[in-house]
């Protein structure tokens, strides 16, 4: 039994593929999908509603909330308010899950009363632009992606885990906030994975990296008590040099994005595409 909450702001280009993958899941036997269409001016809600028959045939339920512009956190709160099951997965609308993933997450979380957090194996989706392909080759090697349970774009909690916080705070990074509410030992990584896209082009990479950095800094400032749960491993100088020697172009693009972000400072933007 699992409620799958999908906040979506003008995601007409992605929500169909996202829901198609979710509906192709092998499990769990009972599930509820909630699409929280937040301030959409496109066909996000209409496309989501078109999957109602597929959900019914599967024995699942689908709820599509047509909301005013509440921001991502407001959309998550609205979806939480109508969630049927206490075990919940929070999924970005541009993520594509493996068929085994939701069933494995539900299985990992349903059989314990101890607070638990779970996610799948993160894969970077194939990129189109040369800059993003180069950046992705290095990003795929950073400790955030290959160690621990990052939960970027998809994280799930059981009932005891969800009790760790009340409503979502008005912050940039829900992923970081929720992950740091759990110790590394409380996080479960299941075998199945999902595709997590990066934005296309150098300027977009800089914009999103600024926003990501600002989100992490905001959590550190507002919730310093959570930093004790941060298990972020940092690359040594030797490891960085090895990366640069093996992939000079990829490292150049990755480093250039980091330098540009440092020069420009952190973004203070609200909800926009995080990748």
For each residue, the residues with C-beta under 8 A, 3 or more apart:
1: 28 29 30 31 85 87 106 110
2: 28 30 31 32 85 87 88 89 102 105 106 156
3: 31 32 33 34 83 84 85 87 88 89
4: 22 31 32 33 34 88 89 91 102
5: 34 36 76 79 80 83 88 89 90 91
6: 15 18 19 33 34 35 36 79 91 92 93
7: 36 38 72 75 76 79 90 92 93
8: 11 15 35 36 37 38 40 44 48 75 93
9: 37 38 39 40 44 69 72 75 271
10: 39 40 41 42 44
11: 8 14 15 18 40 42 44 93 94
12: 15 16 40 42 43 44 47
13:
14: 11 17 18 93 94
15: 6 8 11 12 18 19 35 44 47 48 93
16: 12 19 20 47 50 51
17: 14 20 21 96
18: 6 11 14 15 21 22 91 93 94 95 96
19: 6 15 16 22 23 33 35 47 48 51
20: 16 17 23 24 51
21: 17 18 24 25 96 97 98 99
22: 4 18 19 25 33 91 97 102
23: 19 20 51 54 55 58 60
24: 20 21 99
25: 21 22 28 31 97 99 100 101 102 103
26: 99 100 102 103
27: 100 102 103 104 106 107
28: 1 2 25 31 102 103 106 107 110
29: 1 59
30: 1 2 59 60 85
31: 1 2 3 4 25 28 60 61 85 102 106
32: 2 3 4 60 61 62 63 83 84 85
33: 3 4 6 19 22 51 55 60 61 62 63
34: 3 4 5 6 62 63 64 65 79 82 83
35: 6 8 15 19 44 45 48 62 63 64 65 93
36: 5 6 7 8 65 67 75 76 78 79
37: 8 9 40 44 45 48 64 65 66 67
38: 7 8 9 67 68 69 70 71 72 74 75 271
39: 9 10 67 68 69 70
40: 8 9 10 11 12 37 44 45 66
41: 10
42: 10 11 12
43: 12 46 47
44: 8 9 10 11 12 15 35 37 40 47 48 93
45: 35 37 40 48 49 64 66
46: 43 49 50
47: 12 15 16 19 43 44 50 51
48: 8 15 19 35 37 44 45 51 62 64
49: 45 46 52 62 64
50: 16 46 47
51: 16 19 20 23 33 47 48 54 55 62
52: 49 55 56 62
53: 56 57
54: 23 51 57 58
55: 23 33 51 52 58 60 61 62
56: 52 53 59 60 61 62
57: 53 54
58: 23 54 55
59: 29 30 56
60: 23 30 31 32 33 55 56
61: 31 32 33 55 56 84
62: 32 33 34 35 48 49 51 52 55 56
63: 32 33 34 35 82
64: 34 35 37 45 48 49
65: 34 35 36 37 75 78 79 82
66: 37 40 45
67: 36 37 38 39 70 74 75 78
68: 38 39
69: 9 38 39
70: 38 39 67 73 74 75 77 78
71: 38 74 75 170 270 271
72: 7 9 38 75 76 174 271
73: 70 76 77 167 168 169 170 171 174
74: 38 67 70 71 77 78
75: 7 8 9 36 38 65 67 70 71 72 78 79
76: 5 7 36 72 73 79 80 90 168 174
77: 70 73 74 80 81 167 168
78: 36 65 67 70 74 75 81 82
79: 5 6 7 34 36 65 75 76 82 83
80: 5 76 77 83 88 167 168
81: 77 78
82: 34 63 65 78 79
83: 3 5 32 34 79 80 86 88
84: 3 32 61
85: 1 2 3 30 31 32 88
86: 83 158 159 162
87: 1 2 3 106 109 110 156 157 158 159
88: 2 3 4 5 80 83 85 156 157 162
89: 2 3 4 5 102 105 154 155 156
90: 5 7 76 154 155 156 174 178
91: 4 5 6 18 22 95 97 153 154
92: 6 7 95 153 154 274
93: 6 7 8 11 14 15 18 35 44
94: 11 14 18 153 197 273 275
95: 18 91 92 153 154 194 195 196 197
96: 17 18 21 125 194 195
97: 21 22 25 91 101 102 120 154 192 194
98: 21 101 120 192 193 194
99: 21 24 25 26 192
100: 25 26 27 103 104 191 192
101: 25 97 98 104 105 120 154 190 192 193 194
102: 2 4 22 25 26 27 28 31 89 97 105 106
103: 25 26 27 28 100 106 107
104: 27 100 101 107 108 120 190 191 192
105: 2 89 101 102 108 109 118 119 120 156 190
106: 1 2 27 28 31 87 102 103 109 110
107: 27 28 103 104 110 111
108: 104 105 111 116 118 188 190
109: 87 105 106 112 116 118 156 157 158 161 188
110: 1 28 87 106 107 158
111: 107 108
112: 109 116 158 160
113: 158 159 160
114: 160 186
115: 157 158 160 161 163 164 182 186
116: 108 109 112 157 158 160 161 182 186 187 188
117: 149 151 155 156 157 161 178 179 181 182 186 187 188
118: 105 108 109 149 155 156 157 187 188 189 190
119: 105 122 149 150 151 154 155 156 187 188 189 190
120: 97 98 101 104 105 154 189 190 191 192 193 194
121: 189 190 191 192 193 194
122: 119 145 150 152 153 193 194 196
123: 193 194 195 196
124: 127 136 139 140 145 195 196 197 198
125: 96 195 196 197 198
126:
127: 124 132 133 135 136 197 198 200
128: 132 133 200
129: 132 133 200 201
130: 133 134
131: 134 135 200 201 202 205 253
132: 127 128 129 135 136 198 199 200 201 204 205
133: 127 128 129 130 136 137
134: 130 131 137 138 247 249 250 252 253 254
135: 127 131 132 138 139 198 205 250 253 254 257
136: 124 127 132 133 139 140 198 250
137: 133 134 140 141 247 250
138: 134 135 141 142 243 247 250 251 253 254
139: 124 135 136 142 145 198 254
140: 124 136 137 145 146
141: 137 138 145 146 243
142: 138 139 145 146 235
143: 146 147 148 232 233 234 235
144: 147 148 150 152 232
145: 122 124 139 140 141 142 150
146: 140 141 142 143
147: 143 144 231 233
148: 143 144 184 187 189 231
149: 117 118 119 179 187 188 189
150: 119 122 144 145 175 179
151: 117 119 154 155 175 178 179 187
152: 122 144 175 196
153: 91 92 94 95 122 175 194 196 274 275
154: 89 90 91 92 95 97 101 119 120 151 194 196
155: 89 90 117 118 119 151 175 178 179
156: 2 87 88 89 90 105 109 117 118 119
157: 87 88 109 115 116 117 118 161 162 164 178
158: 86 87 109 110 112 113 115 116 161 162
159: 86 87 113 162 163
160: 112 113 114 115 116 163
161: 109 115 116 117 157 158 164 181 182 186
162: 86 88 157 158 159 165
163: 115 159 160
164: 115 157 161 181 182
165: 162 168 169 177 178 181
166:
167: 73 77 80
168: 73 76 77 80 165 171 174 177
169: 73 165 177 222 223
170: 71 73
171: 73 168 174 177 215 218 219 222
172: 211 214 215 218 269 270
173: 176 177 212 215 216 218 219
174: 72 73 76 90 168 171 177 178
175: 150 151 152 153 155 178 179
176: 173 179 180 215 216 219
177: 165 168 169 171 173 174 180 181 219 223 226
178: 90 117 151 155 157 165 174 175 181 182
179: 117 149 150 151 155 175 176 182 187 229
180: 176 177 219 223 226 227 229 230
181: 117 161 164 165 177 178 226 229
182: 115 116 117 161 164 178 179 186 187 229
183: 186 187 229
184: 148 187 229 231
185:
186: 114 115 116 117 161 182 183
187: 116 117 118 119 148 149 151 179 182 183 184
188: 108 109 116 117 118 119 149
189: 118 119 120 121 148 149
190: 101 104 105 108 118 119 120 121
191: 100 104 120 121
192: 97 98 99 100 101 104 120 121
193: 98 101 120 121 122 123
194: 95 96 97 98 101 120 121 122 123 153 154
195: 95 96 123 124 125
196: 95 122 123 124 125 152 153 154 275
197: 94 95 124 125 127 275
198: 124 125 127 132 135 136 139 205 208 275
199: 132 204 205 207 208 273 275
200: 127 128 129 131 132 204
201: 129 131 132 204 205
202: 131 205 206 253 256 257
203: 206 207
204: 132 199 200 201 207 208
205: 131 132 135 198 199 201 202 208 209 257
206: 202 203 209 210 257 260 261 264
207: 199 203 204 210 211 267
208: 198 199 204 205 211 212 273 274 275
209: 205 206 212 213 257 258 261
210: 206 207 213 214 261 264 265 266 267
211: 172 207 208 214 215 267 269 272 274
212: 173 208 209 215 216 274
213: 209 210 216 217 261 266 267
214: 172 210 211 217 218 266 267 268 269
215: 171 172 173 176 211 212 218 219
216: 173 176 212 213 219 220
217: 213 214 220 221 266
218: 171 172 173 214 215 221 222
219: 171 173 176 177 180 215 216 222 223 226
220: 216 217 223 224 227
221: 217 218 224
222: 169 171 218 219
223: 169 177 180 219 220 226 227
224: 220 221 227
225: 228
226: 177 180 181 219 223 229 230
227: 180 220 223 224 230
228: 225
229: 179 180 181 182 183 184 226
230: 180 226 227
231: 147 148 184
232: 143 144
233: 143 147
234: 143
235: 142 143 239 240 243
236: 239 240
237: 240 241
238: 241 242
239: 235 236 242 243
240: 235 236 237 243 244 251
241: 237 238 244 245
242: 238 239 245 246
243: 138 141 235 239 240 246 247 250 251
244: 240 241 247 248 251
245: 241 242 248
246: 242 243
247: 134 137 138 243 244 250 251
248: 244 245 251 252
249: 134 252 253
250: 134 135 136 137 138 243 247 253 254
251: 138 240 243 244 247 248 254 255
252: 134 248 249 255 256
253: 131 134 135 138 202 249 250 256 257
254: 134 135 138 139 250 251 257 258
255: 251 252 258 259
256: 202 252 253 259 260
257: 135 202 205 206 209 253 254 260 261
258: 209 254 255 261 262
259: 255 256 262 263
260: 206 256 257 263 264
261: 206 209 210 213 257 258 264 265 266
262: 258 259 265
263: 259 260
264: 206 210 260 261
265: 210 261 262
266: 210 213 214 217 261
267: 207 210 211 213 214
268: 214
269: 172 211 214 272
270: 71 172
271: 9 38 71 72
272: 211 269
273: 94 199 208
274: 92 153 208 211 212
275: 94 153 196 197 198 199 208
